[in-house]
């Protein structure tokens, strides 16, 4: 189990069946500029020089699920993590993240969404975080990305985009081997708009995304709720569905994963505050807090 700067390998997990399909690339869509009121932030508040996936509440991570692409490791040039935030308050509290490793490298990155306060004009928005923890990574899109990630080496890309509850957002990253660059974008599948999530270059020894140790997790980075404060004010309700991740090889073969082995619920902090589940269709849903 893992998470940044010094990365550790997760224990072996029992696997579910792999579904593989071949698809053709979709038509190109124009990338929408991010709203003008974006404020640059670090990827997440944190402390310490090493991060692991949670074994207790003090680490902040819960709801760990593992997308499974089968027993044999694969290397992808493109990876897409579908995410639907069905319900969330307009406040900064949770980071909903997908973590991945680079092929032929011990380093990792993550790609996720943070609910946040409304924009000045009143529209809902969500913060996009696309980060690398390879110490030799360098920003390519300097408008959205800067050097450093969670207090250490790497690159953090951050932007805020319009958000509609219940809409599916595809968090998609593509690796171009010619210049060893990762490009991130978020696709609003309801409006068909695309938003640039930034880009960074990684060392030549990195060759795309591996299926080894993929995981999704959520972090209450404000460290709420405290024990005994289990109510809708201190722990408002969140409902987030993780669609089945897809990876595409250089040859154009697309494979679809299924989620399994949900762990580390919030029951130790607030009984009856976590009704998350692995769903029968291979997706996963985080249901947290109180209405």
One Martini backbone bead per residue (centre of mass of N, CA, C, O) as a GRO file, in nm:
protein
  291
    1UNK     BB    1   0.102   0.031   0.014
    2UNK     BB    2   0.065   0.389  -0.038
    3UNK     BB    3   0.165   0.709  -0.099
    4UNK     BB    4   0.431   0.921  -0.128
    5UNK     BB    5   0.763   0.947  -0.234
    6UNK     BB    6   0.758   0.677  -0.069
    7UNK     BB    7   0.715   0.366  -0.221
    8UNK     BB    8   0.497   0.096  -0.166
    9UNK     BB    9   0.403  -0.230  -0.182
   10UNK     BB   10   0.134  -0.407  -0.232
   11UNK     BB   11  -0.048  -0.650  -0.156
   12UNK     BB   12  -0.187  -0.915  -0.252
   13UNK     BB   13  -0.476  -0.953  -0.464
   14UNK     BB   14  -0.765  -1.056  -0.537
   15UNK     BB   15  -0.912  -1.143  -0.847
   16UNK     BB   16  -1.092  -1.046  -1.114
   17UNK     BB   17  -1.233  -1.033  -1.398
   18UNK     BB   18  -1.157  -0.966  -1.730
   19UNK     BB   19  -1.231  -0.693  -1.947
   20UNK     BB   20  -1.209  -0.688  -2.308
   21UNK     BB   21  -1.177  -0.424  -2.550
   22UNK     BB   22  -1.218  -0.283  -2.872
   23UNK     BB   23  -1.136   0.046  -2.977
   24UNK     BB   24  -1.197   0.354  -3.113
   25UNK     BB   25  -1.120   0.654  -3.160
   26UNK     BB   26  -1.229   0.953  -3.084
   27UNK     BB   27  -1.323   1.246  -3.148
   28UNK     BB   28  -1.210   1.541  -3.141
   29UNK     BB   29  -1.185   1.791  -2.887
   30UNK     BB   30  -1.221   2.083  -2.744
   31UNK     BB   31  -1.042   2.270  -2.525
   32UNK     BB   32  -1.117   2.412  -2.228
   33UNK     BB   33  -1.087   2.673  -2.048
   34UNK     BB   34  -1.025   2.781  -1.756
   35UNK     BB   35  -1.118   2.957  -1.517
   36UNK     BB   36  -1.010   3.273  -1.393
   37UNK     BB   37  -1.044   3.187  -1.062
   38UNK     BB   38  -0.791   3.044  -1.016
   39UNK     BB   39  -0.616   2.875  -0.750
   40UNK     BB   40  -0.320   2.805  -0.638
   41UNK     BB   41  -0.218   2.476  -0.521
   42UNK     BB   42  -0.161   2.231  -0.351
   43UNK     BB   43  -0.255   1.912  -0.376
   44UNK     BB   44  -0.212   1.858  -0.053
   45UNK     BB   45  -0.237   1.834   0.258
   46UNK     BB   46   0.064   1.757   0.455
   47UNK     BB   47   0.278   1.516   0.622
   48UNK     BB   48   0.575   1.422   0.576
   49UNK     BB   49   0.797   1.202   0.368
   50UNK     BB   50   0.574   0.971   0.380
   51UNK     BB   51   0.332   0.757   0.203
   52UNK     BB   52   0.045   0.563   0.285
   53UNK     BB   53  -0.178   0.360   0.286
   54UNK     BB   54  -0.424   0.299   0.497
   55UNK     BB   55  -0.437   0.174   0.855
   56UNK     BB   56  -0.542   0.449   0.966
   57UNK     BB   57  -0.683   0.755   1.037
   58UNK     BB   58  -0.420   0.932   1.056
   59UNK     BB   59  -0.365   0.922   0.734
   60UNK     BB   60  -0.673   0.979   0.588
   61UNK     BB   61  -0.727   0.706   0.447
   62UNK     BB   62  -0.996   0.567   0.244
   63UNK     BB   63  -1.164   0.352   0.041
   64UNK     BB   64  -1.001   0.120  -0.079
   65UNK     BB   65  -0.951   0.040  -0.429
   66UNK     BB   66  -0.901  -0.219  -0.687
   67UNK     BB   67  -0.816  -0.220  -1.008
   68UNK     BB   68  -0.870  -0.495  -1.240
   69UNK     BB   69  -0.675  -0.639  -1.531
   70UNK     BB   70  -0.546  -0.888  -1.416
   71UNK     BB   71  -0.269  -1.094  -1.378
   72UNK     BB   72  -0.132  -0.939  -1.602
   73UNK     BB   73   0.071  -0.703  -1.684
   74UNK     BB   74   0.038  -0.368  -1.806
   75UNK     BB   75   0.084  -0.124  -2.078
   76UNK     BB   76  -0.004   0.220  -2.100
   77UNK     BB   77  -0.083   0.523  -2.290
   78UNK     BB   78  -0.379   0.510  -2.163
   79UNK     BB   79  -0.594   0.659  -1.902
   80UNK     BB   80  -0.924   0.603  -1.748
   81UNK     BB   81  -1.123   0.780  -1.489
   82UNK     BB   82  -1.429   0.744  -1.383
   83UNK     BB   83  -1.642   1.015  -1.237
   84UNK     BB   84  -1.918   1.055  -0.992
   85UNK     BB   85  -2.074   1.331  -0.833
   86UNK     BB   86  -2.378   1.316  -0.678
   87UNK     BB   87  -2.278   1.420  -0.381
   88UNK     BB   88  -2.201   1.751  -0.238
   89UNK     BB   89  -2.053   1.990  -0.084
   90UNK     BB   90  -1.946   2.341  -0.069
   91UNK     BB   91  -1.648   2.207   0.021
   92UNK     BB   92  -1.342   2.150   0.188
   93UNK     BB   93  -1.238   1.787   0.247
   94UNK     BB   94  -1.221   1.603  -0.013
   95UNK     BB   95  -1.026   1.347  -0.181
   96UNK     BB   96  -1.063   1.197  -0.507
   97UNK     BB   97  -0.858   0.915  -0.597
   98UNK     BB   98  -0.609   0.815  -0.848
   99UNK     BB   99  -0.359   0.564  -0.851
  100UNK     BB  100  -0.032   0.545  -1.011
  101UNK     BB  101   0.210   0.383  -1.218
  102UNK     BB  102   0.507   0.363  -1.374
  103UNK     BB  103   0.668   0.226  -1.616
  104UNK     BB  104   0.976   0.140  -1.512
  105UNK     BB  105   0.891   0.246  -1.212
  106UNK     BB  106   0.867   0.357  -0.859
  107UNK     BB  107   0.674   0.573  -0.936
  108UNK     BB  108   0.405   0.815  -0.885
  109UNK     BB  109   0.052   0.907  -0.918
  110UNK     BB  110  -0.231   1.143  -0.945
  111UNK     BB  111  -0.604   1.154  -1.008
  112UNK     BB  112  -0.840   1.414  -0.911
  113UNK     BB  113  -1.110   1.528  -0.690
  114UNK     BB  114  -1.231   1.849  -0.540
  115UNK     BB  115  -1.441   1.972  -0.357
  116UNK     BB  116  -1.595   2.309  -0.338
  117UNK     BB  117  -1.650   2.613  -0.356
  118UNK     BB  118  -1.802   2.850  -0.497
  119UNK     BB  119  -1.809   3.072  -0.719
  120UNK     BB  120  -1.859   3.407  -0.751
  121UNK     BB  121  -2.113   3.347  -0.957
  122UNK     BB  122  -2.232   3.051  -0.820
  123UNK     BB  123  -2.096   2.824  -0.943
  124UNK     BB  124  -2.003   2.513  -0.966
  125UNK     BB  125  -1.703   2.340  -0.843
  126UNK     BB  126  -1.388   2.171  -0.921
  127UNK     BB  127  -1.087   2.023  -0.826
  128UNK     BB  128  -0.796   1.951  -1.008
  129UNK     BB  129  -0.559   1.668  -0.971
  130UNK     BB  130  -0.220   1.642  -1.121
  131UNK     BB  131   0.037   1.414  -1.019
  132UNK     BB  132   0.394   1.386  -0.948
  133UNK     BB  133   0.669   1.177  -0.771
  134UNK     BB  134   0.894   1.242  -0.960
  135UNK     BB  135   1.189   1.409  -0.905
  136UNK     BB  136   1.237   1.457  -1.239
  137UNK     BB  137   1.001   1.611  -1.288
  138UNK     BB  138   0.850   1.841  -1.532
  139UNK     BB  139   0.703   2.107  -1.644
  140UNK     BB  140   0.500   2.205  -1.927
  141UNK     BB  141   0.245   2.336  -1.800
  142UNK     BB  142   0.293   2.644  -1.645
  143UNK     BB  143  -0.008   2.737  -1.590
  144UNK     BB  144  -0.081   2.457  -1.401
  145UNK     BB  145   0.224   2.392  -1.328
  146UNK     BB  146   0.452   2.273  -1.068
  147UNK     BB  147   0.702   2.231  -0.869
  148UNK     BB  148   0.611   1.994  -0.669
  149UNK     BB  149   0.487   1.744  -0.410
  150UNK     BB  150   0.392   1.741  -0.103
  151UNK     BB  151   0.695   1.865  -0.021
  152UNK     BB  152   0.835   1.748  -0.283
  153UNK     BB  153   0.905   1.592  -0.545
  154UNK     BB  154   0.783   1.705  -0.862
  155UNK     BB  155   0.436   1.752  -0.979
  156UNK     BB  156   0.180   2.011  -0.992
  157UNK     BB  157  -0.161   2.004  -1.101
  158UNK     BB  158  -0.404   2.283  -1.115
  159UNK     BB  159  -0.771   2.309  -1.138
  160UNK     BB  160  -1.082   2.474  -1.210
  161UNK     BB  161  -1.415   2.345  -1.267
  162UNK     BB  162  -1.703   2.288  -1.374
  163UNK     BB  163  -1.999   2.157  -1.190
  164UNK     BB  164  -2.212   1.855  -1.200
  165UNK     BB  165  -2.428   1.679  -1.052
  166UNK     BB  166  -2.415   1.346  -1.197
  167UNK     BB  167  -2.178   1.381  -1.371
  168UNK     BB  168  -1.950   1.245  -1.590
  169UNK     BB  169  -1.596   1.213  -1.535
  170UNK     BB  170  -1.309   1.195  -1.737
  171UNK     BB  171  -0.993   1.086  -1.634
  172UNK     BB  172  -0.735   1.168  -1.864
  173UNK     BB  173  -0.431   1.001  -1.974
  174UNK     BB  174  -0.132   1.071  -2.176
  175UNK     BB  175   0.139   0.905  -2.340
  176UNK     BB  176   0.437   1.040  -2.497
  177UNK     BB  177   0.726   0.888  -2.607
  178UNK     BB  178   0.881   1.110  -2.767
  179UNK     BB  179   0.870   1.319  -2.484
  180UNK     BB  180   0.782   1.205  -2.205
  181UNK     BB  181   0.462   1.283  -2.177
  182UNK     BB  182   0.201   1.396  -1.965
  183UNK     BB  183  -0.154   1.416  -2.027
  184UNK     BB  184  -0.429   1.603  -1.896
  185UNK     BB  185  -0.791   1.537  -1.873
  186UNK     BB  186  -1.137   1.657  -1.860
  187UNK     BB  187  -1.454   1.495  -1.917
  188UNK     BB  188  -1.772   1.605  -1.990
  189UNK     BB  189  -2.020   1.379  -2.079
  190UNK     BB  190  -2.268   1.577  -2.097
  191UNK     BB  191  -2.126   1.835  -2.261
  192UNK     BB  192  -1.840   1.757  -2.408
  193UNK     BB  193  -1.626   1.882  -2.241
  194UNK     BB  194  -1.285   1.998  -2.219
  195UNK     BB  195  -1.013   1.987  -1.972
  196UNK     BB  196  -0.725   2.102  -1.874
  197UNK     BB  197  -0.475   1.936  -1.640
  198UNK     BB  198  -0.201   1.911  -1.772
  199UNK     BB  199   0.172   1.881  -1.787
  200UNK     BB  200   0.449   1.635  -1.791
  201UNK     BB  201   0.784   1.537  -1.751
  202UNK     BB  202   0.970   1.235  -1.776
  203UNK     BB  203   1.181   1.009  -1.763
  204UNK     BB  204   1.306   0.774  -1.989
  205UNK     BB  205   1.238   0.515  -1.804
  206UNK     BB  206   0.950   0.594  -1.868
  207UNK     BB  207   0.654   0.379  -2.001
  208UNK     BB  208   0.394   0.474  -1.882
  209UNK     BB  209   0.132   0.261  -1.758
  210UNK     BB  210   0.072   0.054  -1.495
  211UNK     BB  211  -0.123  -0.206  -1.333
  212UNK     BB  212   0.038  -0.184  -1.093
  213UNK     BB  213  -0.103  -0.068  -0.799
  214UNK     BB  214  -0.372   0.021  -0.840
  215UNK     BB  215  -0.571   0.296  -0.691
  216UNK     BB  216  -0.845   0.400  -0.483
  217UNK     BB  217  -0.917   0.705  -0.287
  218UNK     BB  218  -0.993   0.876   0.021
  219UNK     BB  219  -0.948   1.214   0.166
  220UNK     BB  220  -0.954   1.377   0.483
  221UNK     BB  221  -0.769   1.670   0.491
  222UNK     BB  222  -0.919   1.806   0.757
  223UNK     BB  223  -0.979   1.589   0.985
  224UNK     BB  224  -1.276   1.506   0.930
  225UNK     BB  225  -1.421   1.377   1.172
  226UNK     BB  226  -1.467   1.363   1.495
  227UNK     BB  227  -1.513   1.205   1.758
  228UNK     BB  228  -1.864   1.265   1.822
  229UNK     BB  229  -1.897   1.426   1.519
  230UNK     BB  230  -2.180   1.275   1.390
  231UNK     BB  231  -2.292   1.486   1.141
  232UNK     BB  232  -2.405   1.702   0.892
  233UNK     BB  233  -2.209   1.931   0.973
  234UNK     BB  234  -1.928   1.765   1.015
  235UNK     BB  235  -2.059   1.521   0.805
  236UNK     BB  236  -2.130   1.539   0.512
  237UNK     BB  237  -2.262   1.428   0.217
  238UNK     BB  238  -2.137   1.157   0.004
  239UNK     BB  239  -2.151   1.065  -0.361
  240UNK     BB  240  -1.931   0.830  -0.530
  241UNK     BB  241  -1.858   0.715  -0.858
  242UNK     BB  242  -1.667   0.444  -0.994
  243UNK     BB  243  -1.564   0.370  -1.278
  244UNK     BB  244  -1.432   0.174  -1.514
  245UNK     BB  245  -1.130   0.144  -1.598
  246UNK     BB  246  -0.915   0.249  -1.879
  247UNK     BB  247  -0.686   0.094  -2.115
  248UNK     BB  248  -0.437   0.191  -2.368
  249UNK     BB  249  -0.247   0.090  -2.612
  250UNK     BB  250  -0.038   0.146  -2.873
  251UNK     BB  251  -0.229  -0.059  -3.054
  252UNK     BB  252  -0.545   0.005  -2.940
  253UNK     BB  253  -0.601  -0.161  -2.687
  254UNK     BB  254  -0.885  -0.202  -2.478
  255UNK     BB  255  -0.912  -0.213  -2.119
  256UNK     BB  256  -1.127  -0.334  -1.851
  257UNK     BB  257  -1.196  -0.285  -1.527
  258UNK     BB  258  -1.237  -0.402  -1.189
  259UNK     BB  259  -1.358  -0.378  -0.878
  260UNK     BB  260  -1.201  -0.446  -0.549
  261UNK     BB  261  -1.156  -0.460  -0.218
  262UNK     BB  262  -1.289  -0.300   0.005
  263UNK     BB  263  -1.149  -0.058   0.242
  264UNK     BB  264  -1.144   0.147   0.503
  265UNK     BB  265  -1.362   0.257   0.678
  266UNK     BB  266  -1.549   0.493   0.898
  267UNK     BB  267  -1.643   0.320   1.154
  268UNK     BB  268  -1.420   0.416   1.367
  269UNK     BB  269  -1.552   0.714   1.379
  270UNK     BB  270  -1.851   0.665   1.228
  271UNK     BB  271  -2.119   0.519   1.273
  272UNK     BB  272  -2.302   0.499   0.979
  273UNK     BB  273  -2.103   0.675   0.760
  274UNK     BB  274  -2.048   0.401   0.580
  275UNK     BB  275  -2.188   0.285   0.243
  276UNK     BB  276  -1.992   0.142   0.080
  277UNK     BB  277  -1.928  -0.015  -0.256
  278UNK     BB  278  -1.936  -0.295  -0.452
  279UNK     BB  279  -2.053  -0.353  -0.763
  280UNK     BB  280  -2.192  -0.574  -0.995
  281UNK     BB  281  -2.052  -0.396  -1.248
  282UNK     BB  282  -1.749  -0.306  -1.120
  283UNK     BB  283  -1.806  -0.080  -0.952
  284UNK     BB  284  -1.786   0.210  -0.726
  285UNK     BB  285  -1.912   0.338  -0.397
  286UNK     BB  286  -1.913   0.636  -0.218
  287UNK     BB  287  -2.070   0.658   0.113
  288UNK     BB  288  -2.078   0.960   0.307
  289UNK     BB  289  -2.219   1.045   0.591
  290UNK     BB  290  -2.477   1.304   0.644
  291UNK     BB  291  -2.814   1.431   0.581
   0.00000   0.00000   0.00000
